[in-house]
Amino acid sequence: MCYAAYIGTDNKQLVRKFIADQTFLYLEDLTQEKEIIGLRSKFNKIYIYYVGSYQGCSCGFTHDPTQFDEDDDYDKKEKSNAIKSCNSLLSLIDDLTKKETIEFYCCWEGDWEEPIGESIKIDINKIRLGMNYFGLVERRFILFNQQTLS
């Protein structure tokens, strides 16, 4: 079973298809009726997108990849791909929150109708890989507030 991460925005986003060994982050429109029904009540935003990683699912965002041990070449490639995916996710959230507040939710694939287990707010400007990356937590809803100009 895989994690499924979703992002909610007020603005339409570019959707892309996953291409193995080339894609580190992609957004997809929701396609399954149960997925749409289960998630719609959790989000206040108009547009909800599935967020995928280099693994072809959301699992590549699960943990801070800078914490991986590198025992062999496979681990080095996994770590490199995971860092690229996580950095791409952080960059996406950073870019989006320059214009609006963003909603982010994670659940197990198929558990869309399960209730939110935890709601938190995060300032994307304070998040860094290797320090305090939020990762994926089942049934956690995150509000990334719009950035303020300094």
Phi and psi restraints in degrees (value plus and minus 20) as a CYANA .aco file:
   2 CYS   PHI    -136.3   -96.3
   2 CYS   PSI     133.6   173.6
   3 TYR   PHI     -90.6   -50.6
   3 TYR   PSI     129.7   169.7
   4 ALA   PHI    -148.0  -108.0
   4 ALA   PSI      99.8   139.8
   5 ALA   PHI    -129.4   -89.4
   5 ALA   PSI     123.9   163.9
   6 TYR   PHI    -153.5  -113.5
   6 TYR   PSI     127.4   167.4
   7 ILE   PHI    -146.9  -106.9
   7 ILE   PSI     116.9   156.9
   8 GLY   PHI    -133.8   -93.8
   8 GLY   PSI     113.1   153.1
   9 THR   PHI    -157.3  -117.3
   9 THR   PSI     145.7   185.7
  10 ASP   PHI    -112.8   -72.8
  10 ASP   PSI     -26.1    13.9
  11 ASN   PHI    -142.1  -102.1
  11 ASN   PSI     120.8   160.8
  12 LYS   PHI     -82.4   -42.4
  12 LYS   PSI     118.9   158.9
  13 GLN   PHI    -134.5   -94.5
  13 GLN   PSI     139.2   179.2
  14 LEU   PHI     -95.3   -55.3
  14 LEU   PSI     103.1   143.1
  15 VAL   PHI    -117.3   -77.3
  15 VAL   PSI     128.1   168.1
  16 ARG   PHI    -160.8  -120.8
  16 ARG   PSI     138.7   178.7
  17 LYS   PHI    -113.4   -73.4
  17 LYS   PSI     130.4   170.4
  18 PHE   PHI     -93.2   -53.2
  18 PHE   PSI     113.4   153.4
  19 ILE   PHI    -146.6  -106.6
  19 ILE   PSI      96.0   136.0
  20 ALA   PHI     -74.3   -34.3
  20 ALA   PSI     119.4   159.4
  21 ASP   PHI      44.9    84.9
  21 ASP   PSI     -11.2    28.8
  22 GLN   PHI    -149.8  -109.8
  22 GLN   PSI     -45.3    -5.3
  23 THR   PHI    -123.4   -83.4
  23 THR   PSI     110.1   150.1
  24 PHE   PHI    -131.5   -91.5
  24 PHE   PSI     -41.2    -1.2
  25 LEU   PHI    -174.9  -134.9
  25 LEU   PSI     116.8   156.8
  26 TYR   PHI    -168.3  -128.3
  26 TYR   PSI     132.8   172.8
  27 LEU   PHI    -134.2   -94.2
  27 LEU   PSI     120.3   160.3
  28 GLU   PHI    -149.3  -109.3
  28 GLU   PSI     126.5   166.5
  29 ASP   PHI     -88.3   -48.3
  29 ASP   PSI     131.8   171.8
  30 LEU   PHI     -93.1   -53.1
  30 LEU   PSI     118.2   158.2
  31 THR   PHI    -144.6  -104.6
  31 THR   PSI     -43.6    -3.6
  32 GLN   PHI    -112.3   -72.3
  32 GLN   PSI     114.4   154.4
  33 GLU   PHI     -77.4   -37.4
  33 GLU   PSI     -66.1   -26.1
  34 LYS   PHI     -83.8   -43.8
  34 LYS   PSI     -55.8   -15.8
  35 GLU   PHI     -83.1   -43.1
  35 GLU   PSI     -68.0   -28.0
  36 ILE   PHI     -82.6   -42.6
  36 ILE   PSI     -68.1   -28.1
  37 ILE   PHI     -83.5   -43.5
  37 ILE   PSI     -65.0   -25.0
  38 GLY   PHI     -86.4   -46.4
  38 GLY   PSI     -53.0   -13.0
  39 LEU   PHI    -111.2   -71.2
  39 LEU   PSI     -50.5   -10.5
  40 ARG   PHI     -73.5   -33.5
  40 ARG   PSI     -60.2   -20.2
  41 SER   PHI     -91.6   -51.6
  41 SER   PSI     -36.6     3.4
  42 LYS   PHI    -108.3   -68.3
  42 LYS   PSI     -45.0    -5.0
  43 PHE   PHI    -125.9   -85.9
  43 PHE   PSI     121.7   161.7
  44 ASN   PHI    -115.9   -75.9
  44 ASN   PSI     -35.3     4.7
  45 LYS   PHI     -97.4   -57.4
  45 LYS   PSI     134.2   174.2
  46 ILE   PHI     -90.2   -50.2
  46 ILE   PSI     -64.6   -24.6
  47 TYR   PHI    -126.9   -86.9
  47 TYR   PSI     111.6   151.6
  48 ILE   PHI    -143.4  -103.4
  48 ILE   PSI     111.5   151.5
  49 TYR   PHI    -147.4  -107.4
  49 TYR   PSI     123.3   163.3
  50 TYR   PHI     -95.0   -55.0
  50 TYR   PSI     117.7   157.7
  51 VAL   PHI    -134.8   -94.8
  51 VAL   PSI      97.8   137.8
  52 GLY   PHI    -131.2   -91.2
  52 GLY   PSI     138.6   178.6
  53 SER   PHI    -133.0   -93.0
  53 SER   PSI    -188.6  -148.6
  54 TYR   PHI     -82.7   -42.7
  54 TYR   PSI     -37.2     2.8
  55 GLN   PHI    -106.7   -66.7
  55 GLN   PSI     -22.3    17.7
  56 GLY   PHI      64.5   104.5
  56 GLY   PSI     -13.9    26.1
  57 CYS   PHI    -167.8  -127.8
  57 CYS   PSI    -192.4  -152.4
  58 SER   PHI    -105.3   -65.3
  58 SER   PSI     -27.2    12.8
  59 CYS   PHI     -79.0   -39.0
  59 CYS   PSI     -44.2    -4.2
  60 GLY   PHI     -88.2   -48.2
  60 GLY   PSI     -29.4    10.6
  61 PHE   PHI    -118.9   -78.9
  61 PHE   PSI     -19.2    20.8
  62 THR   PHI     -78.8   -38.8
  62 THR   PSI     -72.5   -32.5
  63 HIS   PHI    -143.9  -103.9
  63 HIS   PSI     142.1   182.1
  64 ASP   PHI     -88.3   -48.3
  64 ASP   PSI      91.7   131.7
  65 PRO   PHI     -88.9   -48.9
  65 PRO   PSI     -35.2     4.8
  66 THR   PHI     -90.7   -50.7
  66 THR   PSI     -30.0    10.0
  67 GLN   PHI    -111.9   -71.9
  67 GLN   PSI     -22.7    17.3
  68 PHE   PHI     -86.3   -46.3
  68 PHE   PSI     123.8   163.8
  69 ASP   PHI    -108.2   -68.2
  69 ASP   PSI     126.6   166.6
  70 GLU   PHI    -133.2   -93.2
  70 GLU   PSI      70.6   110.6
  71 ASP   PHI    -108.4   -68.4
  71 ASP   PSI     -44.9    -4.9
  72 ASP   PHI    -171.3  -131.3
  72 ASP   PSI    -199.5  -159.5
  73 ASP   PHI     -82.5   -42.5
  73 ASP   PSI     -55.0   -15.0
  74 TYR   PHI     -81.0   -41.0
  74 TYR   PSI     -65.9   -25.9
  75 ASP   PHI     -81.9   -41.9
  75 ASP   PSI     -58.1   -18.1
  76 LYS   PHI     -84.2   -44.2
  76 LYS   PSI     -62.3   -22.3
  77 LYS   PHI     -86.9   -46.9
  77 LYS   PSI     -63.8   -23.8
  78 GLU   PHI     -78.7   -38.7
  78 GLU   PSI     -66.8   -26.8
  79 LYS   PHI     -81.6   -41.6
  79 LYS   PSI     -65.4   -25.4
  80 SER   PHI     -80.5   -40.5
  80 SER   PSI     -66.4   -26.4
  81 ASN   PHI     -84.6   -44.6
  81 ASN   PSI     -61.6   -21.6
  82 ALA   PHI     -84.9   -44.9
  82 ALA   PSI     -61.2   -21.2
  83 ILE   PHI     -81.9   -41.9
  83 ILE   PSI     -63.3   -23.3
  84 LYS   PHI     -82.6   -42.6
  84 LYS   PSI     -62.5   -22.5
  85 SER   PHI     -85.6   -45.6
  85 SER   PSI     -68.2   -28.2
  86 CYS   PHI     -84.7   -44.7
  86 CYS   PSI     -61.5   -21.5
  87 ASN   PHI     -84.1   -44.1
  87 ASN   PSI     -56.8   -16.8
  88 SER   PHI     -84.8   -44.8
  88 SER   PSI     -60.2   -20.2
  89 LEU   PHI     -83.8   -43.8
  89 LEU   PSI     -66.9   -26.9
  90 LEU   PHI     -81.6   -41.6
  90 LEU   PSI     -59.9   -19.9
  91 SER   PHI     -85.5   -45.5
  91 SER   PSI     -61.5   -21.5
  92 LEU   PHI     -80.5   -40.5
  92 LEU   PSI     -69.1   -29.1
  93 ILE   PHI     -83.1   -43.1
  93 ILE   PSI     -61.0   -21.0
  94 ASP   PHI     -80.1   -40.1
  94 ASP   PSI     -67.6   -27.6
  95 ASP   PHI     -81.7   -41.7
  95 ASP   PSI     -65.8   -25.8
  96 LEU   PHI     -86.6   -46.6
  96 LEU   PSI     -58.3   -18.3
  97 THR   PHI     -95.6   -55.6
  97 THR   PSI     -24.3    15.7
  98 LYS   PHI     -92.2   -52.2
  98 LYS   PSI     -39.6     0.4
  99 LYS   PHI    -135.2   -95.2
  99 LYS   PSI     -44.0    -4.0
 100 GLU   PHI    -182.9  -142.9
 100 GLU   PSI     146.8   186.8
 101 THR   PHI     -97.8   -57.8
 101 THR   PSI     119.3   159.3
 102 ILE   PHI    -136.0   -96.0
 102 ILE   PSI     123.3   163.3
 103 GLU   PHI    -128.4   -88.4
 103 GLU   PSI     120.3   160.3
 104 PHE   PHI    -157.6  -117.6
 104 PHE   PSI     112.7   152.7
 105 TYR   PHI    -159.2  -119.2
 105 TYR   PSI     124.8   164.8
 106 CYS   PHI    -150.5  -110.5
 106 CYS   PSI     118.8   158.8
 107 CYS   PHI    -170.9  -130.9
 107 CYS   PSI     153.3   193.3
 108 TRP   PHI     -93.4   -53.4
 108 TRP   PSI     125.1   165.1
 109 GLU   PHI     -73.3   -33.3
 109 GLU   PSI     105.4   145.4
 110 GLY   PHI      75.1   115.1
 110 GLY   PSI     -33.8     6.2
 111 ASP   PHI    -115.5   -75.5
 111 ASP   PSI      12.1    52.1
 112 TRP   PHI     -80.6   -40.6
 112 TRP   PSI     -50.8   -10.8
 113 GLU   PHI    -107.2   -67.2
 113 GLU   PSI     -27.2    12.8
 114 GLU   PHI     -84.6   -44.6
 114 GLU   PSI     126.0   166.0
 115 PRO   PHI     -90.4   -50.4
 115 PRO   PSI     135.5   175.5
 116 ILE   PHI     -81.1   -41.1
 116 ILE   PSI     112.8   152.8
 117 GLY   PHI    -114.0   -74.0
 117 GLY   PSI     -49.4    -9.4
 118 GLU   PHI    -173.7  -133.7
 118 GLU   PSI     118.3   158.3
 119 SER   PHI    -143.5  -103.5
 119 SER   PSI     109.3   149.3
 120 ILE   PHI    -157.2  -117.2
 120 ILE   PSI     142.4   182.4
 121 LYS   PHI    -135.0   -95.0
 121 LYS   PSI     119.0   159.0
 122 ILE   PHI    -153.7  -113.7
 122 ILE   PSI     117.4   157.4
 123 ASP   PHI    -111.2   -71.2
 123 ASP   PSI      91.7   131.7
 124 ILE   PHI     -79.9   -39.9
 124 ILE   PSI     -46.9    -6.9
 125 ASN   PHI     -87.0   -47.0
 125 ASN   PSI     -35.6     4.4
 126 LYS   PHI    -122.2   -82.2
 126 LYS   PSI     -15.6    24.4
 127 ILE   PHI    -121.2   -81.2
 127 ILE   PSI     112.0   152.0
 128 ARG   PHI    -162.5  -122.5
 128 ARG   PSI     121.1   161.1
 129 LEU   PHI     -84.3   -44.3
 129 LEU   PSI     124.1   164.1
 130 GLY   PHI      64.3   104.3
 130 GLY   PSI     -26.3    13.7
 131 MET   PHI    -145.6  -105.6
 131 MET   PSI     -82.1   -42.1
 132 ASN   PHI    -169.2  -129.2
 132 ASN   PSI      16.6    56.6
 133 TYR   PHI     -77.4   -37.4
 133 TYR   PSI     115.2   155.2
 134 PHE   PHI     -96.7   -56.7
 134 PHE   PSI     -45.7    -5.7
 135 GLY   PHI      39.4    79.4
 135 GLY   PSI    -188.2  -148.2
 136 LEU   PHI    -129.6   -89.6
 136 LEU   PSI     110.8   150.8
 137 VAL   PHI    -148.6  -108.6
 137 VAL   PSI     108.0   148.0
 138 GLU   PHI     -74.8   -34.8
 138 GLU   PSI     109.3   149.3
 139 ARG   PHI      44.2    84.2
 139 ARG   PSI       8.3    48.3
 140 ARG   PHI    -121.3   -81.3
 140 ARG   PSI     110.4   150.4
 141 PHE   PHI    -125.9   -85.9
 141 PHE   PSI     106.9   146.9
 142 ILE   PHI    -138.2   -98.2
 142 ILE   PSI     112.7   152.7
 143 LEU   PHI    -124.8   -84.8
 143 LEU   PSI      97.7   137.7
 144 PHE   PHI    -119.9   -79.9
 144 PHE   PSI      85.2   125.2
 145 ASN   PHI     -86.5   -46.5
 145 ASN   PSI     130.3   170.3
 146 GLN   PHI     -79.2   -39.2
 146 GLN   PSI     118.9   158.9
 147 GLN   PHI     -92.3   -52.3
 147 GLN   PSI     124.2   164.2
 148 THR   PHI    -118.9   -78.9
 148 THR   PSI     126.2   166.2
 149 LEU   PHI     -92.1   -52.1
 149 LEU   PSI     115.7   155.7
